Amino acid sequence: MTLDKSAPGPLPCPFCGSQIQPWEAYCEGCGAEQVPTAAAPQPTEEPARDSRSVHLPGARTAEAARPERPAVCRECGGTIDADGYCEQCGTKAPTVREHWSESPAPWVGGVCDRGIRHPRNEDAMALAIDETEPDRAVLVVCDGVSSSADSDVASLAAARTARDLLLQQRPSGLGTEQSRQQAQLAVLAEAVRAANEAVIVATAAKPADPDQPVDPNAMGGSTASCTFAAAVVADGEIVHGSLGDSRIYWLADRGESRQLSVDDSVAQMRIAAGVERELAENGPQAHAITKWLGRDAPDLRPTGGVLPVPGEGWLLVCSDGLWNYASTPEELETVVARALVTDPANAEPTRLAEALVDWANAQGGKDNITVALARFGGQALPPG
């Protein structure tokens, strides 16, 4: 999807200087309320550009052809009519790009949602399991940078490309644990480079002759960009890596929960310099990222690691639309515990992801929200 090119350009926030689209009601940089000066642009559909994916033998993804809108109303369970409205309560159903879920296995699931304040969903996710190794899974989340056109196209192309490569590659190293982990992290770095190339190709300028192939190096391509966070579950380990400020957490049922990823952001730089986390994450330019995927990416080296699964718990990969409201592992533990106590059915990963998205929207939904989860162990218990 692309923005209407006739829409007015971004303006600087009077409080922190971040770029604000004229239809936005808040500043992503500092959170200050804004007065919209224009209507949100209407997107135009370009389905061929945001679905670059291949079929992988032995892989189960969650990309079977989806209808444009869901058949059942999220609000009341009623039937959605041909015009996209609920026959029972009248609520307009979101399009699939605005809200969708994936559940390639009972222990893996996720939800991607537009949120409340943004006019379109620039987040994306891509989840899969290896049917030849049913305990092996890939979870990828990308968050399009809203100040760039085509960021929704970029995030989806990046997520699906990275997922496909990570699912295909099974590095074993040279027989030692150290070499095996180095090989796994090397594949993750390769996935970042492949995802970046996918962003460049997906957002390249279209040739004047539609019969000619797209030249990713042609003048006129957009500077669409997105974050990257991915985790591969295999052999009792979580291999993870990220660029930007999408995050990866381990939430333990019992024991220590932790944030596995390290943000590439101004806020993280301030934290490293000694500023308190809460102050840094709510200060000026807090969401300005220092690494990203895109044509103008300055550094494609991901920050990553390997975690032996320490016990029962949840692997969480998410965009800042969730962690904006619960940044620390302890805060996320509390939110997850509340969801599990409220409804035991939320112990299923996709249900829990939906509950976390609903919770983030209830806090304001100021950004797109993506939650991808993998469950380890038996019946889920409130973490703690």
TAUR-V905082 format. One record per residue. N is the residue number from 0. RES is the residue in one small letter. OMEGA is omega in radians with two decimals (none if undefined). Layout:
# TAUR-V905082
{{N;RES;OMEGA} {N;RES;OMEGA}}
This chain:
# TAUR-V905082
{{0;m;3.14} {1;t;3.11} {2;l;3.01} {3;d;-3.04} {4;k;3.11} {5;s;-3.13} {6;a;3.11} {7;p;-3.06} {8;g;-3.13} {9;p;3.12} {10;l;3.11} {11;p;3.05} {12;c;-3.13} {13;p;-3.10} {14;f;-3.05} {15;c;3.10} {16;g;3.11} {17;s;3.11} {18;q;-3.13} {19;i;3.03} {20;q;-3.02} {21;p;3.12} {22;w;-3.08} {23;e;-3.07} {24;a;3.11} {25;y;3.11} {26;c;3.12} {27;e;-3.10} {28;g;-3.07} {29;c;3.11} {30;g;-3.11} {31;a;3.08} {32;e;3.13} {33;q;3.06} {34;v;-3.14} {35;p;-3.14} {36;t;3.14} {37;a;3.07} {38;a;3.11} {39;a;-3.14} {40;p;3.08} {41;q;-3.13} {42;p;3.03} {43;t;-3.04} {44;e;3.01} {45;e;-2.97} {46;p;-3.07} {47;a;-3.03} {48;r;-3.06} {49;d;-3.12} {50;s;3.13} {51;r;-3.09} {52;s;3.13} {53;v;3.07} {54;h;-3.13} {55;l;3.07} {56;p;3.12} {57;g;-3.12} {58;a;3.03} {59;r;3.04} {60;t;-3.10} {61;a;-3.03} {62;e;3.02} {63;a;-3.07} {64;a;-3.11} {65;r;3.01} {66;p;-3.12} {67;e;3.09} {68;r;3.11} {69;p;-3.13} {70;a;-3.07} {71;v;-3.14} {72;c;3.10} {73;r;-3.04} {74;e;-3.02} {75;c;-3.12} {76;g;3.13} {77;g;-3.12} {78;t;3.08} {79;i;-3.12} {80;d;-3.06} {81;a;3.13} {82;d;3.09} {83;g;-3.13} {84;y;3.11} {85;c;-3.14} {86;e;-3.07} {87;q;-3.06} {88;c;3.08} {89;g;-3.14} {90;t;3.08} {91;k;-3.14} {92;a;3.08} {93;p;3.00} {94;t;-3.13} {95;v;3.13} {96;r;3.12} {97;e;-3.11} {98;h;3.05} {99;w;3.11} {100;s;3.06} {101;e;3.12} {102;s;-3.10} {103;p;3.11} {104;a;-3.12} {105;p;-3.09} {106;w;-3.14} {107;v;3.11} {108;g;-3.14} {109;g;3.12} {110;v;3.09} {111;c;-2.96} {112;d;-3.13} {113;r;-3.00} {114;g;-3.06} {115;i;-2.96} {116;r;-3.10} {117;h;-3.12} {118;p;3.12} {119;r;-3.14} {120;n;3.12} {121;e;2.98} {122;d;3.01} {123;a;3.04} {124;m;3.06} {125;a;-3.07} {126;l;3.11} {127;a;2.95} {128;i;3.09} {129;d;-3.07} {130;e;3.07} {131;t;3.06} {132;e;-2.98} {133;p;3.05} {134;d;-3.13} {135;r;-3.08} {136;a;3.09} {137;v;3.08} {138;l;-3.14} {139;v;3.07} {140;v;3.07} {141;c;-3.10} {142;d;3.14} {143;g;3.11} {144;v;-2.94} {145;s;3.13} {146;s;-3.14} {147;s;3.09} {148;a;3.09} {149;d;-3.13} {150;s;3.06} {151;d;3.07} {152;v;-3.11} {153;a;-3.06} {154;s;-3.12} {155;l;3.10} {156;a;-3.13} {157;a;-3.07} {158;a;-3.09} {159;r;3.12} {160;t;3.13} {161;a;3.12} {162;r;-3.09} {163;d;-3.13} {164;l;-3.12} {165;l;3.12} {166;l;-3.11} {167;q;-3.02} {168;q;3.11} {169;r;-3.05} {170;p;3.14} {171;s;3.14} {172;g;-3.06} {173;l;3.06} {174;g;3.10} {175;t;3.13} {176;e;-3.12} {177;q;-3.12} {178;s;3.11} {179;r;3.13} {180;q;3.09} {181;q;3.12} {182;a;3.12} {183;q;3.13} {184;l;3.09} {185;a;3.09} {186;v;3.11} {187;l;3.08} {188;a;3.08} {189;e;3.11} {190;a;3.08} {191;v;-3.14} {192;r;3.11} {193;a;3.11} {194;a;3.12} {195;n;3.10} {196;e;3.10} {197;a;3.08} {198;v;-3.11} {199;i;-3.13} {200;v;-3.08} {201;a;-3.09} {202;t;3.12} {203;a;3.09} {204;a;3.11} {205;k;3.09} {206;p;3.12} {207;a;3.10} {208;d;-3.08} {209;p;3.12} {210;d;-3.14} {211;q;3.12} {212;p;3.10} {213;v;3.06} {214;d;-3.08} {215;p;-3.12} {216;n;-3.12} {217;a;3.09} {218;m;3.06} {219;g;3.08} {220;g;-3.10} {221;s;3.07} {222;t;3.11} {223;a;-3.11} {224;s;-3.13} {225;c;3.03} {226;t;-3.12} {227;f;3.01} {228;a;-3.09} {229;a;3.07} {230;a;3.06} {231;v;3.11} {232;v;3.13} {233;a;3.02} {234;d;3.08} {235;g;-3.14} {236;e;3.03} {237;i;3.05} {238;v;-3.00} {239;h;3.08} {240;g;-3.07} {241;s;2.89} {242;l;-3.12} {243;g;-3.04} {244;d;2.89} {245;s;-2.91} {246;r;3.10} {247;i;-3.11} {248;y;2.86} {249;w;3.13} {250;l;-3.04} {251;a;2.99} {252;d;3.11} {253;r;-3.13} {254;g;-3.00} {255;e;2.95} {256;s;-3.09} {257;r;2.97} {258;q;-3.09} {259;l;-3.09} {260;s;3.04} {261;v;-3.10} {262;d;2.90} {263;d;-3.02} {264;s;3.06} {265;v;3.13} {266;a;-3.14} {267;q;3.07} {268;m;3.13} {269;r;3.09} {270;i;3.12} {271;a;3.13} {272;a;3.06} {273;g;3.12} {274;v;3.12} {275;e;-3.05} {276;r;-3.09} {277;e;3.13} {278;l;-3.11} {279;a;-3.07} {280;e;3.11} {281;n;-3.12} {282;g;3.11} {283;p;3.11} {284;q;-3.08} {285;a;-3.09} {286;h;3.04} {287;a;-3.09} {288;i;-3.09} {289;t;3.01} {290;k;-3.14} {291;w;2.98} {292;l;3.10} {293;g;-3.10} {294;r;-3.11} {295;d;-3.12} {296;a;-3.09} {297;p;-3.01} {298;d;-3.08} {299;l;3.12} {300;r;-3.14} {301;p;2.95} {302;t;-3.06} {303;g;-3.14} {304;g;3.13} {305;v;3.14} {306;l;2.94} {307;p;-3.09} {308;v;-2.99} {309;p;-3.10} {310;g;3.14} {311;e;-3.13} {312;g;-3.06} {313;w;2.87} {314;l;-3.12} {315;l;2.99} {316;v;-3.00} {317;c;3.01} {318;s;-3.09} {319;d;3.05} {320;g;3.03} {321;l;-2.99} {322;w;2.99} {323;n;-3.05} {324;y;3.12} {325;a;-2.96} {326;s;-3.05} {327;t;3.06} {328;p;-3.13} {329;e;3.11} {330;e;3.11} {331;l;3.04} {332;e;-3.11} {333;t;-3.14} {334;v;3.12} {335;v;3.14} {336;a;3.14} {337;r;-3.14} {338;a;-3.13} {339;l;3.12} {340;v;-3.12} {341;t;-3.11} {342;d;-3.14} {343;p;3.11} {344;a;3.11} {345;n;3.05} {346;a;3.06} {347;e;-2.98} {348;p;-3.10} {349;t;3.08} {350;r;3.12} {351;l;3.09} {352;a;3.11} {353;e;3.13} {354;a;3.12} {355;l;3.06} {356;v;3.12} {357;d;3.13} {358;w;3.13} {359;a;3.08} {360;n;3.11} {361;a;3.09} {362;q;-3.13} {363;g;3.10} {364;g;-3.01} {365;k;3.13} {366;d;2.97} {367;n;-3.03} {368;i;3.04} {369;t;3.14} {370;v;3.06} {371;a;-3.01} {372;l;2.93} {373;a;-3.09} {374;r;3.09} {375;f;3.13} {376;g;-3.08} {377;g;-3.10} {378;q;-3.10} {379;a;3.05} {380;l;3.04} {381;p;-3.14} {382;p;3.08} {383;g;none}}
